[in-house]
Amino acid sequence: MATNKDAFRDYLQLEKKYSPHTVNAYLNDIAYFESFNKECFQQEGIEHVNYSQIRSWIVSLVDDSVSNVTVNRKIASLKAFYKFLLKTKQIEVSPLLKHKALKTPKKLQIPFSEKELADVLGQVNESSGFQEIRDRLIVDLFYTTGMRRTELIHLKCADVNLFNSTIKVLGKRNKERILPVLPIVVKQLSLYNKERTFLECVVDQEYLFLTKKGLKLSDSFVYRLINSYFSAVSEKVKKSPHILRHTFATHLLNNGADLNSVKELLGHSSLASTQIYTHNSLSELKKVYKEAHPRGGK
């Protein structure tokens, strides 16, 4: 099993080009099922299991109040593992061949309003110093480019081209894309770069965004930063970098951007991923429709 898990890790990293975080999540889910299978069925490996064993694990997870979303994610990890075993001809049939995912409620991600964005950006005084300038720039970059949290964290100084007003980001599966940067954000980038040179110690020199101690930002740091600023102006339940990404896409669509352009900016591989944002902009479309149609007021 250890050999298969190591080979599977290499497959995810080198062939599928998944991030370290995603790879660890897959391997943790597999290890979790392996432990369950060993305890309940006294079976060392999980290469040759039947669906009833997996079904027992699903029931156990549900009984432990694990959400259907999380259960589906864990099963997706197992599916990927058995798909790998099929590909390497170690099994002939996946035990999950006829499995159907558990039903999950479709939660609409509610974007921030333009006023909430303006209020947050108004909180941050550009002349306050390094941290405030950095925070404002982070909020504005999320909102004006739609980049992911990991993409922002891994931005390097060399990825920013102020002359061409562009930023190069490394997305999922190591796919690069070039994002345009608005003039106001170019100005903020220049100001931030200037303040960054005054840091006493810079450990992670190549990375654009740093803490005041000169260290690369962490996922939790960026999440807390966004949550803190938006908690002061919004009563929405979710206040995260991902909601800013939703906001970016929704506001573009509300203001007439076409779906293909938004898809390219977000770095989606297919339109199906981008179409979820059309639900968010539907209320705006209804409003425009009602105001524009001759019978809208009747």
Salt bridges, closest charged atoms under 4 A:
ASP6 OD1 - ARG9 NH1 3.03
GLU15 OE2 - LYS87 NZ 2.52
ASP29 OD1 - ARG73 NH2 2.70
ASP29 OD1 - LYS74 NZ 3.25
GLU34 OE1 - LYS5 NZ 3.31
GLU44 OE1 - LYS38 NZ 3.83
GLU116 OE1 - LYS236 NZ 2.94
ASP119 OD2 - LYS115 NZ 2.77
GLU126 OE2 - ARG136 NE 3.00
ASP135 OD1 - ARG134 NH2 2.99
GLU151 OE2 - ARG148 NH1 2.57
GLU151 OE2 - ARG177 NH1 2.83
GLU206 OE1 - LYS156 NZ 3.37
GLU264 OE2 - LYS263 NZ 2.86
